[in-house]
Amino acid sequence: MTRTGIISPTQFPSLKSQRCGGGGDASFMEQLLLHCATAIDTNDASLAHQLLWVLNNIAPPDGDSSTQRLTSAFVRALLSRAASKIPALLNIAFQPPADEIHRFSVVELAGFIDLTPWHRFGFIAANEAILTAVEGYSTVHIIDLSLTHCMQIPTLIDAMASRKLNKPPLLKLTVVASASSFPPFINISYEELGSKLVNFATTRNIEMQFTIIPSTYTDGFSSLLQHLRMYPTSYNEALIVNCHMMLRYIPDETLTPSSHSSLSLRNVFLNQLRSLNPTIVTLIEEDADLTSENLVTRLRSAFNYFWIPFDTTDTFMSEQRRLYEAEISWKIENVVAKEGVERVERTETKGRWLERMRDNEFGGVRVSEEAVSELKAMLGEHAVGWGMKKDDDDESLVLTWKGHSVVFATVWVPI
Amino acid sequence: MPVDLDDSSTVSGDASVSSTGNQNPPPQSAVKKKRNLPGMPDPDSEVIALSPKTLMTTNRFVCEICSKGFQRDQNLQLHRRGHNLPWKLRQRSSKEVRKKVYVCPVSGCVHHDPSRALGDLTGIKKHFCRKHGEKKYKCEKCSKSYAVQSDWKAHSKICGSKEYRCDCGTLFSRRDSFITHRAFCDVLAEESAKNHTQSKKLYPETVSESQQKSPAAVESPPPSPSPPPVAPSVSVSVESETEPEPANIASSLVLPIQDSSDDPENNTLEVIMEEAPGTIGLNGSNDHSNNSKSVYAALFASSSSSSSPSLYAASSTPSPSLFPPSSSMEPISLCLSTTGPSLFGATIQDPPPPHFLTPLHPPPQPAISATALLQKAAQMGSTGSGGSLLRGLGIVSTTSSPMELSSHEAGFGLGLGLPCSSGSGLKELMMGNSSVFDPKQTTLDFLGLGRAVGNGGNNTGGGLSALFGGGGGMDVFGSGELSDKDTGRRSS
C-alpha cells in the first residue's frame, strides 16, 4: 500500500489469492456500497459517481458469483435512490433498465415457492399447528394473510381430507385483497384463485367457502378486523389467523413515529387481533431488521441478509435463478431506494416480533414433534446447506442456511 | 499424529468472526454438545489447514511405535494396547483439547477463509470432494453424478422411488409440491368442468338428490336466464377497473361441483351465496334473490361469451349454453398461463450438490475510508492488461501481492483521480485507450450500466466525455486529484 494507515490486504485474507469479484469480496463490496450510500445521502455527487462506477465494474448484474449479482442489485437500488436525491447524477439521459415485473400464473407460483424451503418451512409448521388446533371444531375459519397468495392452503386441505373423520369440518377461507404492491405478483384475480381452491377442496370432499375482503396493510387491515368483529365466530368454529410474511408490511413505529409505541399500526393490529380471541395465530416471518431509519444501517442489514436467498439459488438453472433474484432485487430496491410509505419492506427480527406478540397478550406454543420430523425430512430433500434449529428460550422454529437464520415460525394462543 | 499443517491459527486471529451475517448470535453450545453449523466456527477454535493429500489420506491415525495406520482414532488406541506400553504412555495427553476447525485447501474456495471453516474433518473432506473433486459416482436411473459416495447413496434411495405425476404431465418428487400444483392446475379445473357438462341435463333432477347428500345450508339455485352479475363475488375484484369502490364488500363464493350420480368421486355441494354484510355497492347488482342464481350462470358461462368470466378458466370446456352468459358483467381477464411446468422443467430436479460458493459475512471490518476502498480497487486493477495502461499513465500503486484479474476486470479504468503521481490520470484515460474499454464491458455508459459500448474503443471517447463531462458543471474530480484533505472530509 502506498499509504500508511490504510487497511492492508492481509485483512482481507481471501483476497490474497482470489480474483477480484470472486468469493471473499463480500466485505469489500459491502464497504463500497455503504460509502456510496453515504455519498448519495450527503449529496456528494462525485464520490457517489466514482463508487458507483467501481461497483459496477466489479459487480456486473450477470456476474459469476452470487456476491456480484447481489451487489449489482444493491447498485441498481442505490442508483434509483440517487436518481431522486441527486438529479445531477443522471444528467446523462440514462435510465437503468427497470427490472421487469413478472406476473406468475398460479401454477408457476406453486412451483416457484417450492424452489427452496423458504416458504414450505413455514407452511408445514403452520399447517401442523392448525390441524392440531382445530380438532373437534365443526367449522374452521382461516384468515390467510400470506405473501404467497394461498399457496399454503392446498396441502392444508389435503391434510384435513386425509384425517379419518366422519365428517370433515367446513372450511372457510378469508383473504384480503388490496392493490398488489409487492411481489410475487399473480396474473389472475383472487376470485379465480379462490374458485380453484374451492374446486380442489371439493374434489377432496371438503366443503369450502372463500371470502375476499378488500383491506390493506397500509391501515393495518382495519377493514378486515372490522369485518371479523361484525361477524364473530359462531359456536364450534375455530378462528385461525395465518400470517405468512405479510405483517411486515403493516407500518411500524419507524413509519409512524410516535412517542408511544402502542400507537403503531402494527401493534394496533395485533391488539385488535387479540381481542377477537382467535384459536391460534401462526406467525412466520423473515428474521432480519430492515427497519432502521438510517440508510447505512439498513443497507448493511439488508446486505447481510439478502446474500442468503442469492446463495441458496446460486446453483439453480439460470432462468429460475434470474426470476428468483429479480424478486429479491425488488425488495432490495424497496429497502434501499424508497422512503416513507413507499418503503413497504419493514421486516423485523424474530426477537422483536416475539416481544410484540407477548406485549399483546399472546403466548407461544411449541410445534409438535411430528411437525419437526416432517420439517427435517423436507429439508433433507433440499440442498445440504439448509437446516433448522429450535430455540429453547422460546417456542420458535428457525430455518437456517449454512447456519444463518432465515425464517422463523411461531404459533400463538391468546393468554 | 503427523498431520501436515500448512497453516494453523485461531480463527479469531486472522479476522474476527462475526457471529452471523445478520443480527442473531449463534446458539451457545454450552452444556449440550451441538453439532457445529456449517460456516459458523467457534471463535476460539484452532484452524487446521490440511493439504489435499493429507486431507484425503485414508489412514490418518498412525501408531507411533510401528507406524501402522488406522482410519479411526479408536482403532488406533485399541491397537496401541497391544504394544504393552507402560501405563503413563498409554494415557492420552491431559492437556485440554482445543476445538479444531478445518479449512478447504483450495484457494478461492469460500471455505478457504478461516471465518468459513467447517467444524469437523469429515465435513471438510466431503466438501472438498463435492466441490473440487471428480464426480465418480453416477446414478443409474438418472443423469446425476456425485463425488461423495454417501451423497450418491442418499440420492439413489430417493431417485425414482416416489414420483407424483399430475395429469398435466408434470412430475414431482415431493408430495407437497405435487398437491399444491394440483390444486391450481388447469387440468383439475377442466376435469371438474367436464363433469358439469356431462351432468347438465341431469341438473334439475340432481337438485333434489343433492339435498340428501350434503349437509347444511343452501339451496342449489335453479338456472336462471337473468343476466346477473355473478355479483359480488366476481365483479368486486379489485382488478376490475370500471367497477366502483366496493368498500366493505365481502364476497362469498362456493363453487359447487354438481355431480352426476355416475361419478362417485366428486362431492355434491350446493352453492352458497352470502351477501355482503350490509352493503353491496355494486352496479348491476340485482335483487339479492337473483344472486345465487347468478352464481350458477357465471359458473357455466364459458369463454364463448366475452363478457362473462369463466370461473373455472377452462377455456377449452364447451359451455353448456344452458345458462346464458351474463352480459352485464365486467369482463375479467383470464390469463391463466398454461406454461406452468415448462418454467421449471418437466421434473423438479434434486438439489444439486452443495456449492458453498459465496462467502459472506466476513467479520465486520474496521471502518475504511472511501479513498482507501478506491485505492484498493486500484490496487487490484494494477495487474492484468489494464495494469499496463495504468502504469503507463503513472497510476501505479505498489502492492506486495498483485492480484489476478480476469480480462474484463482489467478495464477498471481506475484512473479515478486516486492518489497517483500523475495529476490528471483521468484526462489520459479519456484519450481513449481501447484496451481499457473492453467491448465486453458494459460499463462504459454513464455509470457503466446498461449496454456495452458498441464497438470496442470507438465510442470510448464519447462515452467517457459523456460520463465525465456531461454533468454540466459537475466537477467530478476537482483538480483531477483527490488530495488527502479532500478525502479526509468525505471519508466516513
Contacts between the chains, C-beta under 8 A, distances in Angstrom:
chain1	res1	chain2	res2	distance
A	1	B	375	7.5
A	1	B	379	7.5
A	1	B	397	7.2
A	1	B	398	7.8
A	1	B	399	6.7
A	2	B	375	7.6
A	2	B	397	4.9
A	2	B	398	5.9
A	2	B	419	6.8
A	3	B	372	7.7
A	3	B	375	7.1
A	3	B	419	7.0
A	6	B	368	7.8
A	6	B	369	7.7
A	6	B	372	4.5
A	6	B	375	6.6
A	6	B	376	7.9
A	7	B	365	7.1
A	7	B	366	7.0
A	7	B	368	5.4
A	7	B	372	6.0
A	7	B	376	7.4
A	9	B	376	7.9
A	9	B	379	7.6
A	9	B	399	7.2
A	9	B	400	7.3
A	9	B	401	5.8
A	11	B	15	7.0
A	11	B	365	6.6
A	11	B	366	8.0
A	12	B	362	7.6
A	12	B	365	7.9
A	13	B	14	5.3
A	13	B	15	6.1
A	13	B	113	6.1
A	13	B	114	6.8
A	14	B	108	7.9
A	14	B	110	8.0
A	14	B	112	6.4
A	14	B	113	4.4
A	14	B	359	6.6
A	14	B	362	7.8
A	15	B	380	7.9
A	15	B	403	7.0
A	16	B	107	8.0
A	16	B	401	5.7
A	16	B	403	7.9
A	17	B	107	3.9
A	17	B	108	6.2
A	17	B	112	7.9
A	18	B	107	7.1
A	18	B	108	4.8
A	18	B	403	7.8
A	19	B	108	7.5
A	19	B	403	7.0
A	19	B	404	5.1
A	19	B	405	6.2
A	19	B	406	5.7
A	19	B	409	7.4
A	20	B	380	4.7
A	20	B	381	7.9
A	20	B	403	6.2
A	20	B	405	5.6
A	20	B	406	7.9
A	20	B	409	5.2
A	21	B	406	7.8
A	21	B	409	6.2
A	22	B	108	5.9
A	23	B	108	6.2
A	23	B	109	6.9
A	23	B	110	4.8
A	23	B	112	7.8
A	23	B	113	7.5
A	23	B	357	6.7
A	23	B	358	6.5
A	23	B	359	4.7
A	24	B	110	7.5
A	24	B	113	5.6
A	24	B	359	5.0
A	24	B	362	6.9
A	25	B	359	7.7
A	26	B	358	7.0
A	26	B	359	5.2
A	26	B	360	4.8
A	26	B	361	6.7
A	26	B	362	6.2
A	27	B	361	7.7
A	27	B	362	4.1
A	27	B	363	7.7
A	27	B	365	5.5
A	28	B	373	7.2
A	28	B	376	7.0
A	31	B	365	6.8
A	31	B	368	5.4
A	31	B	373	5.5
A	32	B	373	5.5
A	32	B	377	7.9
A	34	B	492	7.7
A	35	B	370	4.3
A	35	B	373	6.3
A	35	B	491	7.9
A	35	B	492	6.5
A	38	B	492	5.5
A	39	B	370	7.2
A	39	B	490	7.4
A	44	B	490	6.1
A	45	B	471	7.4
A	45	B	474	5.9
A	45	B	476	8.0
A	46	B	474	7.1
A	46	B	475	7.0
A	46	B	476	4.8
A	46	B	477	6.7
A	46	B	478	7.6
A	47	B	370	6.0
A	47	B	490	5.5
A	49	B	447	7.2
A	49	B	474	8.0
A	49	B	476	6.2
A	50	B	374	6.2
A	50	B	416	5.0
A	50	B	417	7.9
A	50	B	476	7.8
A	51	B	370	6.7
A	51	B	373	7.7
A	51	B	374	7.4
A	52	B	447	4.8
A	52	B	448	7.8
A	53	B	413	7.6
A	53	B	416	7.3
A	53	B	443	7.1
A	53	B	447	5.9
A	53	B	448	5.5
A	54	B	373	8.0
A	54	B	374	6.4
A	54	B	377	5.0
A	54	B	412	7.5
A	54	B	414	7.8
A	54	B	416	7.3
A	56	B	443	5.3
A	56	B	447	5.9
A	56	B	448	4.0
A	56	B	449	5.8
A	57	B	409	6.8
A	57	B	411	7.6
A	57	B	412	5.5
A	57	B	413	7.3
A	57	B	441	7.7
A	57	B	443	5.2
A	57	B	448	6.2
A	58	B	377	7.1
A	58	B	409	6.7
A	58	B	412	8.0
A	60	B	442	6.6
A	60	B	443	7.9
A	65	B	357	6.2
A	65	B	358	5.9
A	66	B	357	6.4
A	66	B	358	4.7
A	67	B	358	4.9
A	67	B	359	6.8
A	67	B	360	7.1
A	70	B	358	8.0
A	75	B	449	7.8
A	76	B	449	7.7
A	79	B	447	6.6
A	79	B	449	6.9
A	88	B	471	5.5
A	88	B	473	7.9
A	88	B	474	5.5
A	89	B	447	7.8
A	89	B	471	7.4
A	90	B	446	7.6
A	91	B	470	5.6
A	91	B	471	4.4
A	91	B	472	6.5
A	91	B	474	7.1
A	92	B	445	7.5
A	92	B	446	4.4
A	92	B	466	5.3
A	92	B	467	7.4
A	92	B	470	4.6
A	92	B	471	7.3
A	94	B	445	5.7
A	94	B	446	4.7
A	94	B	447	7.4
A	94	B	449	7.0
A	94	B	450	6.3
A	96	B	449	5.3
A	96	B	450	7.0
A	97	B	450	6.7
A	103	B	335	7.9
A	105	B	335	7.3
A	105	B	336	5.7
A	105	B	337	3.4
A	105	B	338	7.8
A	105	B	339	7.2
A	105	B	340	6.2
A	106	B	184	4.0
A	106	B	336	7.3
A	107	B	181	6.3
A	107	B	184	5.2
A	107	B	185	5.8
A	107	B	186	7.3
A	107	B	336	8.0
A	107	B	337	7.1
A	107	B	338	7.9
A	107	B	340	3.2
A	107	B	341	7.5
A	108	B	337	6.4
A	108	B	339	7.3
A	108	B	340	5.5
A	108	B	343	5.4
A	108	B	344	7.9
A	109	B	184	7.9
A	110	B	177	7.4
A	110	B	180	4.6
A	110	B	181	4.8
A	110	B	183	7.6
A	110	B	184	5.4
A	110	B	340	7.8
A	111	B	177	7.3
A	111	B	181	6.7
A	111	B	340	6.8
A	111	B	341	7.6
A	111	B	343	6.6
A	111	B	344	4.4
A	111	B	348	7.6
A	112	B	343	8.0
A	112	B	344	7.8
A	113	B	180	7.7
A	114	B	174	7.4
A	114	B	176	7.4
A	114	B	177	4.4
A	114	B	180	6.9
A	114	B	348	7.6
A	115	B	344	7.8
A	120	B	176	6.5
A	123	B	176	7.5
A	124	B	176	7.5
A	151	B	180	6.0
A	153	B	183	7.4
A	154	B	179	5.1
A	154	B	180	4.7
A	154	B	182	7.1
A	154	B	183	3.5
A	154	B	184	7.4
A	155	B	176	4.9
A	155	B	179	5.1
A	155	B	180	6.2
A	157	B	183	7.2
A	158	B	179	4.8
A	167	B	215	7.3
A	170	B	216	7.3
A	177	B	237	7.5
A	177	B	238	5.0
A	178	B	238	7.2
A	179	B	238	6.3
A	187	B	335	4.8
A	187	B	336	7.6
A	187	B	337	6.8
A	188	B	313	7.4
A	188	B	334	6.6
A	188	B	335	6.8
A	188	B	336	6.1
A	189	B	237	4.3
A	189	B	238	7.7
A	189	B	239	5.0
A	189	B	240	7.9
A	189	B	332	6.1
A	190	B	237	6.9
A	190	B	238	7.9
A	191	B	233	6.0
A	191	B	234	5.1
A	191	B	236	7.6
A	191	B	237	5.3
A	191	B	251	7.4
A	191	B	253	7.0
A	191	B	309	7.5
A	191	B	311	7.4
A	191	B	332	7.5
A	192	B	309	7.4
A	192	B	311	6.7
A	192	B	313	5.9
A	192	B	332	7.7
A	192	B	334	6.6
A	192	B	336	7.6
A	193	B	184	7.7
A	194	B	253	6.3
A	195	B	253	6.8
A	195	B	255	5.1
A	195	B	311	4.6
A	195	B	312	6.6
A	195	B	313	8.0
A	196	B	183	6.6
A	196	B	184	5.4
A	196	B	188	7.7
A	196	B	189	6.3
A	196	B	312	7.8
A	196	B	313	7.7
A	197	B	183	6.3
A	197	B	184	8.0
A	198	B	253	7.1
A	198	B	254	5.9
A	198	B	255	4.7
A	199	B	188	6.7
A	199	B	189	6.1
A	199	B	192	5.3
A	199	B	255	5.8
A	199	B	257	6.8
A	199	B	312	6.9
A	200	B	182	7.2
A	200	B	183	4.0
A	200	B	184	7.7
A	200	B	188	6.4
A	202	B	192	7.5
A	202	B	255	7.4
A	202	B	256	7.4
A	202	B	257	4.7
A	202	B	266	6.7
A	202	B	267	5.5
A	202	B	269	5.8
A	203	B	188	6.8
A	203	B	192	7.0
A	203	B	257	7.4
A	203	B	265	7.1
A	203	B	266	6.4
A	203	B	267	7.8
A	205	B	267	5.2
A	207	B	214	7.3
A	207	B	215	7.1
A	207	B	216	7.9
A	207	B	254	7.6
A	207	B	267	7.8
A	207	B	269	6.0
A	208	B	254	6.6
A	209	B	252	5.5
A	209	B	253	7.4
A	209	B	254	5.1
A	209	B	272	6.2
A	209	B	274	7.7
A	210	B	252	7.1
A	210	B	253	5.5
A	210	B	254	7.2
A	211	B	250	5.4
A	211	B	251	6.6
A	211	B	252	5.0
A	211	B	253	7.8
A	211	B	274	7.8
A	212	B	233	7.8
A	212	B	236	6.9
A	212	B	237	8.0
A	212	B	250	7.3
A	212	B	251	5.5
A	213	B	250	5.6
A	214	B	236	7.4
A	214	B	238	6.4
A	214	B	246	6.5
A	214	B	247	7.1
A	214	B	248	7.4
A	214	B	249	6.7
A	223	B	247	7.8
A	223	B	248	6.2
A	226	B	248	7.6
A	227	B	248	7.1
A	227	B	250	6.1
A	227	B	277	7.1
A	230	B	277	5.9
A	231	B	277	6.6
A	287	B	22	7.0
A	287	B	24	6.6
A	288	B	22	5.2
A	288	B	23	7.3
A	289	B	22	7.6
A	289	B	23	5.9
A	301	B	22	6.7
A	301	B	23	7.3
A	304	B	21	4.3
A	304	B	22	5.1
A	304	B	360	7.6
A	304	B	361	6.3
A	305	B	21	6.8
A	305	B	22	4.9
A	307	B	21	6.5
A	307	B	358	6.5
A	307	B	360	4.6
A	307	B	361	7.4
A	308	B	21	7.2
A	308	B	360	8.0
A	310	B	358	7.2
A	311	B	357	7.2
A	311	B	358	4.9
A	311	B	360	7.0
A	314	B	355	6.4
A	314	B	357	5.5
A	314	B	358	6.6
A	315	B	352	4.7
A	315	B	355	5.2
A	315	B	357	7.9
A	317	B	345	7.3
A	319	B	343	7.1
A	320	B	343	7.4
A	320	B	344	6.5
A	323	B	343	7.9
A	349	B	23	5.9
A	349	B	24	7.1
A	350	B	24	7.4
A	351	B	24	7.8
A	378	B	174	7.5
A	378	B	176	7.5
A	381	B	158	7.4
A	381	B	173	7.2
A	381	B	174	6.0
A	381	B	350	7.8
A	381	B	351	7.1
A	382	B	351	4.9
A	383	B	351	4.0
A	383	B	352	6.9
A	383	B	354	5.5
A	384	B	351	7.3
A	384	B	353	7.5
A	384	B	354	4.0
A	385	B	38	6.8
A	385	B	354	5.5
A	385	B	356	7.0
A	387	B	37	6.5
A	387	B	38	8.0
A	389	B	27	6.5
A	389	B	37	8.0
A	391	B	27	7.2
A	400	B	37	6.8
A	402	B	37	7.3
A	402	B	38	5.1
A	402	B	39	4.1
A	402	B	40	7.7
A	402	B	356	6.8
A	403	B	20	7.3
A	403	B	26	6.6
A	403	B	37	3.3
A	403	B	38	5.7
A	403	B	39	5.0
A	403	B	40	3.9
A	404	B	20	5.2
A	404	B	21	5.1
A	404	B	22	6.6
A	404	B	39	7.5
A	404	B	40	7.8
A	404	B	361	7.8
A	405	B	20	6.9
A	405	B	22	6.8
A	405	B	24	5.1
